[in-house]
Amino acid sequence: MTHRIHIVGCSPRSGTTLLNELMVTCFEIGGFAEHEQSIYKPYDYRDEILLTKYPLQTTVVAPFLAVDPDLWVIYLLRDPRDAISSRSHRKDTQRYWSNLGLWRELHGAATKLMSHPRFITIRYEDLVTAPDAVQRKLMARLPFLELRHPFSEFHRHARPSRDSLDALGSLRPIDSGSIGNWRRHKPHLVAQMAKYGDLSKLLIELGYEKDDSWLAELEGVSPDDSGSLVLPERPWYWHLGKRMDLYWRAAVYWLTRQPALTPTLYQLRTRRRQRKSAR
């Protein structure tokens, strides 16, 4: 049976693309998506290891972990101040790719899964300051992984897709220069906290701050929410429909992971998608 690894995040711009490229390059992984790939998409599972990533699916992975004993989920946690302040995407450097409300939603879902043995939390800050130590942690938690290269030498061997390069900005050695990036976006951060609440207690709980003295850096800063991500308000019945759809998808996923049914179901689902694309 295929070992499946799915990478999710606390937010867009949380480091999922970097981790995905690190793992594809530095471990022996036969099946992987070139960039983002939903956990819902059908696969024939012919590879021993399948790696996919979709940062916004933190809220949907719980039922999949429940029905698939060969699924591991890696969660990228990043300082919310930096995650919501990131605009370093080659496709669009003028807008912010996340907001504090979305960060809270995704991290809240992750918090409920942190005691699960196949849910692994990796801090972005650890990944960019001690990549080889993070790699050893992953190998300890995922003993079926086979080493090809150290994470710290990733840039010498990687061949990322165009979409991944757009997200990464460029192919370069791992560095920690993005830590503390929020200090260059203080008006945006002030506006986000005015809208979604103070972060001090959360930052202390996560170990990013020892106390609330960091707020002194925001004194006198005028809020500016221009370029911020705005998500539409959804009625209760929309959320109910999404929840029902999730459990249906998890049931179908469970069927696709049954050895006797996997090839047939994969072919049926692939043909259905091809017919939809042809219309």
Salt bridges, closest charged atoms under 4 A:
GLU28 OE2 - ARG148 NE 3.74
GLU36 OE2 - LYS53 NZ 3.56
ASP44 OD2 - ARG46 NE 2.47
ASP68 OD2 - ARG257 NE 2.78
ASP70 OD1 - HIS3 ND1 3.99
ASP79 OD2 - ARG81 NH2 2.70
ASP92 OD2 - ARG95 NE 3.13
ASP163 OD1 - LYS91 NZ 3.54
ASP166 OD1 - ARG90 NE 3.22
ASP175 OD2 - ARG172 NE 3.59
GLU209 OE2 - ARG81 NH1 2.77
GLU217 OE1 - ARG183 NE 2.92
GLU217 OE1 - LYS186 NZ 3.90
ASP225 OD1 - HIS188 ND1 3.78
ASP245 OD2 - ARG249 NE 2.76
